Amino acid sequence: MDRHLRFCANISMLFCEAPFLDRIDAAAQAGFEAVECQFPYDVPAREIRQRLKDVGVPMTGINAPPGGPGEFGFAALPGREQEFRDSLARGLDYAHELGAKTLHCLSGVLDGAAPDAARATFLANMSDACEKAERASVTLLVEPLNPYDRPDYFLKGSDHAAELINALGHPELKILFDVYHVQILEGDLLRRIGRHWPLIGHFQIASVPRRREPDEGEVSYQAVLAEIATRGWEGWVGCEYRPRGATVQGLGWREALAP
């Protein structure tokens, strides 16, 4: 079995020493074969697409627009259905322009919304979204976020995300398994990776608790990455962390930890 893992650089957090478009060049020069991005919407899609073409790396995935200050999506927010549809449409447009194959749909901060109403809203919104994503040849991702970084976020863990995905039963909806968030929320990482393996659409990594390079903190990334590789992961592993210093100086973990 091929145990090689492919890492992509999240240019919303890595290479921030450079202007946004120049981070694509910096990632390629540092040996990354692809990039991902949280929110590319401040830069015209055609400019990003041209830079990706010039450098010769793909954009693997992006997030849908989050909304205004303090907001983080709308998928589970009752009464915000039109804003969810607008966010999804813009996200799919950018994904199409950039050639991104995944779009992370943000579930939203509940801010007092009743859990049952939020669940029903999420299922209705995501059912419609999955049909649109399938027509666009894009896989939708949903991601549990920990309560320190995103208090009162709708998705409470990987088990919660898996239950909702199974309820919808749509092949174009997957878990964004961010090891950093799942460790804080639930732990038991290797068993959870195995339990949810058929539902995982993307991995992201960062140390816990500081969200730095994955060669520090409480997670044994040597074990986690070996588990992902041994299971035959063919997708990308997103590097979504805040470097301790200049990004390039901290990249030695790739050789030290990767299987």
C-alpha positions in Angstrom: 0.0 0.0 0.0 1.3 3.5 -0.9 1.8 5.4 2.4 2.6 8.7 0.8 0.5 11.6 2.0 -0.1 14.8 0.1 0.0 18.0 2.1 -1.6 21.2 0.9 -0.9 24.6 2.4 -3.7 26.7 3.8 -2.7 30.1 2.6 -5.1 31.9 4.9 -2.8 30.8 7.8 0.5 29.9 6.2 2.9 32.2 4.4 1.2 35.3 5.8 4.6 37.1 5.5 3.5 37.6 1.9 0.5 39.3 0.2 -2.3 36.9 -0.5 -1.6 35.9 -4.1 2.1 35.7 -3.5 1.4 33.0 -0.9 0.6 30.6 -3.8 4.1 31.1 -5.1 5.6 30.8 -1.7 3.8 27.5 -1.0 4.9 26.0 -4.3 8.5 27.1 -3.7 8.4 25.4 -0.3 7.4 22.1 -1.9 3.6 22.1 -1.5 1.8 20.6 -4.5 -1.5 22.3 -3.7 -3.1 25.1 -1.6 -6.4 25.6 0.2 -8.0 28.8 1.5 -10.5 29.8 4.0 -12.1 32.9 2.5 -10.8 34.1 -0.9 -13.6 36.6 -1.5 -11.6 39.8 -1.1 -9.7 38.9 -4.3 -11.4 38.5 -7.7 -11.6 34.8 -8.6 -10.0 35.4 -12.0 -6.9 36.8 -10.4 -6.5 33.8 -8.1 -7.2 31.4 -11.0 -4.5 33.0 -13.1 -2.0 32.9 -10.3 -2.8 29.2 -9.7 -2.3 28.6 -13.4 1.0 30.5 -13.5 2.4 28.7 -10.5 1.0 25.3 -11.5 -0.7 24.3 -8.3 -4.4 23.5 -7.7 -6.8 25.1 -5.1 -8.2 22.0 -3.4 -11.0 23.7 -1.4 -12.4 26.9 0.2 -15.0 27.9 2.7 -18.4 29.4 1.9 -18.7 33.1 3.0 -19.2 33.3 6.8 -21.5 36.4 7.0 -20.9 39.6 9.0 -18.8 40.2 12.1 -19.3 37.5 14.7 -21.1 35.2 12.3 -19.8 31.9 11.0 -22.3 30.6 8.5 -26.0 30.0 8.4 -26.7 26.3 7.6 -28.3 25.6 11.0 -29.8 29.0 11.7 -33.6 29.2 11.6 -34.8 32.3 9.7 -31.5 32.7 7.8 -32.2 30.4 4.9 -31.9 33.0 2.2 -28.5 34.1 3.6 -27.4 30.4 3.5 -28.5 30.1 -0.1 -26.7 33.3 -1.0 -23.5 32.1 0.8 -23.7 28.7 -0.9 -24.2 30.3 -4.4 -21.2 32.5 -4.0 -19.1 29.7 -2.6 -20.0 27.4 -5.5 -19.2 30.2 -8.0 -15.7 30.7 -6.5 -15.1 27.0 -6.3 -16.0 26.6 -10.0 -13.8 29.5 -11.0 -10.8 28.2 -9.0 -11.3 24.6 -9.8 -11.8 23.7 -6.1 -13.4 20.3 -5.6 -14.6 20.9 -2.0 -16.6 23.7 -0.3 -16.9 23.9 3.4 -20.4 25.0 4.4 -20.3 26.8 7.7 -23.1 25.6 10.1 -23.4 28.8 12.2 -23.3 30.0 15.8 -26.6 29.1 17.4 -26.9 32.3 19.6 -29.9 31.0 21.4 -31.6 29.0 18.6 -33.3 25.9 19.9 -31.3 22.7 19.1 -34.3 20.9 17.5 -35.0 23.8 15.2 -31.4 24.2 14.3 -31.1 20.5 13.4 -34.2 20.7 11.2 -32.9 23.8 9.5 -29.5 22.2 8.9 -31.0 19.1 7.3 -33.3 21.1 5.1 -30.6 23.5 4.0 -28.0 20.9 3.4 -30.4 18.6 1.5 -30.9 21.4 -1.0 -27.3 22.4 -1.0 -26.2 18.8 -1.8 -28.3 18.8 -4.9 -26.7 22.0 -6.1 -23.2 20.8 -5.3 -23.7 17.6 -7.2 -24.7 19.5 -10.3 -21.6 21.7 -9.8 -19.3 18.6 -9.3 -18.3 19.9 -5.8 -18.2 17.9 -2.6 -19.6 19.8 0.4 -17.8 19.5 3.8 -19.1 20.2 7.3 -16.7 20.7 10.2 -17.2 20.5 13.9 -15.5 23.4 15.7 -14.3 23.5 19.3 -15.9 25.8 21.8 -12.8 27.7 22.6 -12.3 29.0 19.1 -16.0 29.1 18.1 -18.4 29.1 21.1 -21.9 27.8 20.6 -21.2 26.4 17.1 -23.8 24.1 15.9 -21.7 21.0 15.1 -20.5 19.6 18.4 -18.2 16.8 17.2 -17.4 14.3 14.5 -20.1 11.9 15.9 -22.6 14.7 15.6 -21.5 15.5 12.0 -21.7 11.8 11.0 -25.2 11.4 12.4 -26.4 14.3 10.4 -24.7 13.2 7.2 -26.1 9.7 7.6 -29.6 11.2 8.1 -29.2 13.1 4.8 -27.7 10.1 3.0 -26.1 12.2 0.2 -22.8 11.1 -1.3 -21.7 14.7 -1.9 -21.7 15.6 1.8 -18.6 14.7 3.9 -16.9 15.5 7.2 -14.0 17.9 7.3 -12.0 16.1 9.9 -9.8 18.7 11.5 -7.6 16.8 13.9 -7.1 20.0 16.0 -10.8 20.5 16.6 -11.7 16.9 17.0 -9.0 16.3 19.6 -10.3 19.2 21.7 -13.9 18.2 21.3 -13.7 14.5 21.6 -10.3 12.9 21.5 -9.9 9.2 20.8 -8.6 10.2 17.4 -7.6 6.9 15.8 -10.8 5.2 16.7 -12.8 8.2 15.4 -10.9 8.2 12.1 -11.7 4.5 11.7 -15.3 4.9 12.7 -16.0 7.8 10.3 -13.6 6.8 7.5 -16.2 6.4 4.7 -17.7 9.8 5.6 -14.4 11.8 5.7 -13.9 14.2 2.8 -10.8 16.1 3.9 -8.3 16.2 6.8 -6.7 19.2 8.4 -3.9 19.3 11.0 -2.4 21.6 13.6 -1.0 21.1 17.1 -3.1 21.1 20.2 -3.6 23.3 22.1 -1.7 26.2 20.4 -2.6 25.4 16.8 1.0 25.6 15.7 3.1 23.2 13.6 2.1 19.6 14.3 5.5 18.7 15.9 4.5 20.0 19.3 1.6 19.6 21.7 -0.5 16.8 23.0 -1.3 15.0 19.7 1.0 12.3 18.3 0.9 13.3 14.7 3.3 10.5 13.8 0.6 8.0 14.9 -2.3 10.0 13.4 -0.6 10.5 10.0 0.5 6.9 9.9 -3.1 5.8 10.5 -4.4 8.0 7.7 -1.7 6.7 5.3 -2.1 3.1 6.2 -5.9 3.3 5.5 -5.0 4.4 2.0 -6.0 8.1 2.1 -5.9 9.4 -1.5 -7.0 13.0 -0.8 -5.1 16.0 0.6 -4.2 16.8 4.2 -4.6 20.5 4.8 -2.0 22.3 6.9 -4.1 24.8 8.7 -2.0 26.1 11.6 -0.4 29.4 12.8 3.4 29.1 12.3 5.6 29.8 15.3 7.7 32.1 13.1 8.4 32.4 9.4 6.4 29.6 7.7 9.4 28.0 5.9 11.4 27.7 9.1 8.9 25.5 10.6 8.3 23.0 7.8 10.8 20.4 9.0 7.9 18.5 10.6 7.0 17.2 7.1 10.0 15.0 6.9 10.0 14.2 10.7 6.4 13.1 11.0 5.1 12.1 7.6 4.9 8.3 7.0 
